[in-house]
Amino acid sequence: MIVSSAVAGLLLMNVPAGASSVGRNTSAGSVANVPYSLLLEDQLLATLHYLPVAFVPTVNRPKPVPTTTSVPTTTAPTTTSSTTTTTKAPALKHRALVRPLALTLRKGRYVWRFPNLPAAFRSQWRVGTSNIVLSGALMRFQNVHNLPVTGSMDTPSWLTLLRAVLARQYNPTSYNLVYVQETLPQHLTLFQNGHRTFTTLVNTGIAVSPTQIGTHAVYLRYTTQTMAGTNPNGTHYSDPGIPWVSYFYGGDALHGFIRSSYGWPQSLGCVEMPFIDAQTLWPQTPLGTLVTVQ
């Protein structure tokens, strides 16, 4: 059972004790025999700051040592031998199973690092479940470590994640979120580590070709591209030189596009903005960046 409670604007979640690990075993040096589980993936990605939540382990306080009152006693003199007997500690039979505490599933709670993130985004994450926030965090990790960016855990990604935790290789970039609001006038806001750092008017999809609602991860990017396809009336279009493109769902992308005005539905599903604003936004949307459309 997962218990959650709101404390001073932060969401706290207790990790259930004794949660079972599932999946596969891996073996490679110091990360041998660390089984994969969604719960441990959450914990490790949070530890390395790839998730918008932080993992706070439960501290087990040692029990106080009882104090005793000594009573003076009289003892007879004794004779000690000069021979010293040393007891050798028993050898560990399964050294491969001994792993650092950092790679062990621990009791603890998760705290939102950035409480000001939109509620529509925060509702996407649940500890120990497969969700888009976790997938985006893994994509970002894979991209940073030059792995195939799939958003799905595999053996190379798992081994790299374990080694990164041991080496304390934290996320080198800020945690970015793009939030698109379709209420008029439509606009986009960039959050970096929970702070609103950029906003611009945008155009989203028209009624017959709407922009996908929800939260999705950037999976493909171009500095410039020719976009071609079919209009709702059956005619074809081909627009060369579309700049600063970040695809986040199928053919839906953030990009620059010249329009006479911005702030209302005009596209075929993409999120359009002025060229200069698209250029400002593009460096802040690496693979794995989440885009929430509401």
N, C-alpha and C positions, 0 to 999 in steps of 0.2 A: 504494500500500500504506500502511495506517495502522498504526503501531507504537505499542503501549501498554505502559506499565510502571508499577508501583506504587513510589512514592518517599515515604517518611515518611508513609504513610497517604493520600497524594494520588494521583489518577489523572492521569498525564501522557499526552497524545496528540500525536504529531507530525503536522502537516498535510502531506500529500504536495506536493512541489514541482511546479509546472506544472499544477496541477489545472485542468481546462477549465471555462469558464463556459458555462452553458446558459440558455435562456429568452429573454427579450425585452430590447430596449434601451429606455432612457428618456432623455428630454431635457428639462431644466428648469433653466436657469441653471448654477450651480456643480456640479450633480449630473448634468450631461448625459453621455450615453453610458456610464453605468456599468451593465454587464450584470448581470442577476440570476443567482445560483446559490445552491444550498443551502449550500455551503461559506461563501460570503460572508455569507449570512444568519446562519449560526451565529456567524461572527466579529463581526459588527456587534451582534447582540443580546447577545452575551457582553460586548462592550466597554461597552455601556450598562447592564449588570448586570440584564438581564431573564432571563438563564439562570443556573442554579446553578453554572456553570463560568466561569472567567475565561480569556481568551485572552492568552497571553504570546508576543509576537512574538520571533522569533530576531534577535539583535543581530549584525550583520555587523561584526566588528572590522576596522578598516583595517590593511592590511599595513604593518609598520614601514618607514620610509624608510631605505634603506642609507646609511651614513655614508661619506664620502670624505675622503681626506687631500690637501690642496692642496700643490702644489709651487711655490715661488716662481719666476716667469719674468720675463724682461725683454722689454718690448714697445716698439715704436717709437711715438712720439707720434702721435695721430690727430686729425683735425679733424672736428668734428661740425657738422652743419647745424642752423640754428635752425628749420627747417621740420619739423613733427611730422605723421606720417601716422597716422591713426586708422582701425582696421579695424572696421567695423560688424558686429555679430553678425547672422547670418542670421535672418530672421523665421521664426517657427514657422508651418508651413503648416496644422497641424491643432490649433489651440489647444483645440478642443472635446474632444479626446482626452486632454488633460492634466488630471489630477484629483489631489486631495490623496492623500497616502499612506494616510490613514485609510480611504479608500474603495477601496483596492486589496487584492486577495487576497494575503496574505503568508504566508511560512513561519512556523511557530510551534508552540506546544503548548497544550493545554487542561488546566487544573488545577481540580479540584473546589474550589469556594470553601467548601463546608460538608461536610467529610468524614464527619460524624456522621449524615448523612441515611440512611434505611433502604436496604439493598442492593436490596430489591424495587423501590424507586423509581430508584435510580441505574442499574440495568440497562436502564431504558427509553430512555436517551439514547445516541446514537452520532453522532459528528461526520459531517456531510455526508449525513445520511439524514433522510427525513421521519419524524418520531416525535412522540409526544404531548408530550414535554417542550418541544420546539421549537414545536409548535403552541400550547401553553399560554403560552409566552413571547411569541409574536406576538399572541395574544389580549390579553394584559395590555398590551402596547405599544399595540395598536389602541384599547383602552379608555382608556388614559391620554391618547392624542392625539385622542380624539373621532372615531374612525373606526369604520365598521361592524365589529363584533367577530365575525369568521368563523374566525380561526385559519388562514386560507389567504392566501398572498401575492397581492396584486394591484398594479396600477400606483400608485394613491394611497398604499398602505401602503409600497411600496418607496421612492417619492420622499420620503415623510415620514421613513422610517427613515434614508435617506442624509442628509437635512438635520439630523436629530436628532444624528447622529454628528458632523457638522461643528460643530454648536452645543453639543456636549457636554451634551445633555439626558438625564441619567441617570435611571434608574428612581427615582421619588420615594418609593417604598414599599419595605418589606422583602420578601425572597423568602419566601413562605409556602407551606407544604405541609401538607395534612391527611392523617393516616395512621390508617386504621381497621383494627384487628386483630379478626378474628372468633373467635380462640381465647377460651375462657371464662375469666374474665368479659370480655365484649366491651367494648372501650374505644377511644376516639379520642384522638389526640395532635396538637396543633398545633405545627409547627416554624416558627419565624421566624428567618431567617438562620441556620439550622442549630441553633438552641437550642429545646429543649422548653419552651414557655411556657404551655401549657394542656393539661389532660387531663380526660376525663369518661367515665363509663360510657355505653354506647349499646346500642341494639337494632338488629340488622340483619334481613334478610329470612328468612322461614321457608323450609323445604325446597322447597315448591311455588312459591315466588315469591322466589328468593334475590336478594341484592344482587350487582350485577355486580362480579366480581373484576377487578383490574388498576388501571391509572392512567388517570384521566379528568379533563377540565377543566371547571370550573364555567362554565356557559353561560347561565344564567338565574337571576334572584333576585327574591324578593318579601319584604317585611317581614311580610306576612300574606296568607293565601290560603285559599280553600275547596278542599279536595281531595275529589274524587269519583271513583268507579270501581266495579269489580266484584270482589267477594271470590272466593276459590277455589271456594266452594260455589255460585256463581252469583248470590248476592244482591248488591244494590247498596249502596254507602255514600256518604255525603256529610258530610264533617267541616269545618265552618266555623271560621274563626279560627285556622288552623294558622300559627304564627309563625316568622319568621326562616328562610326557605326558600332553599336554594341547590341548584339542580339540577346534577348532574354527569354523569348518563348516562340518557338517555331519561326515564322517570318516577322514577328514583332521585334522592333529594335528601337533603341534610342539613337537619334541621328539629327544632323542638321538638314534643313530644307527651307528653300526660299518661298515664303508666302507673303501676301499683302498684310496679313494680320495673324495673331496667335491668341490662343485662349479658348478655342472651341473646336468640336470634332470636325476634322477635315481629311484625315489620313485613311489609309486602308489597313489600319491596325497598329502602325508604328507610332512612336511618340516623337513628334517633330518639334524642332526648336530652331531659333536663328543660328547661323553658322558660328558666330563668335561664342555663343553660349554652349553649343555642342563641343566646340574646341576646349572650352574651360572644363566641361564635365568629363570628357573622354578619359583623361589620365587617371581619374578617380573611380573608374569602373573596370578594374581588372577582372579576369575570369574568376567567377565565384561570387562577385558582388551581387547582392540581392536587390531586386526591383519590386516594390510593392505598388500595385495599381488599385486604387479604391474609388 
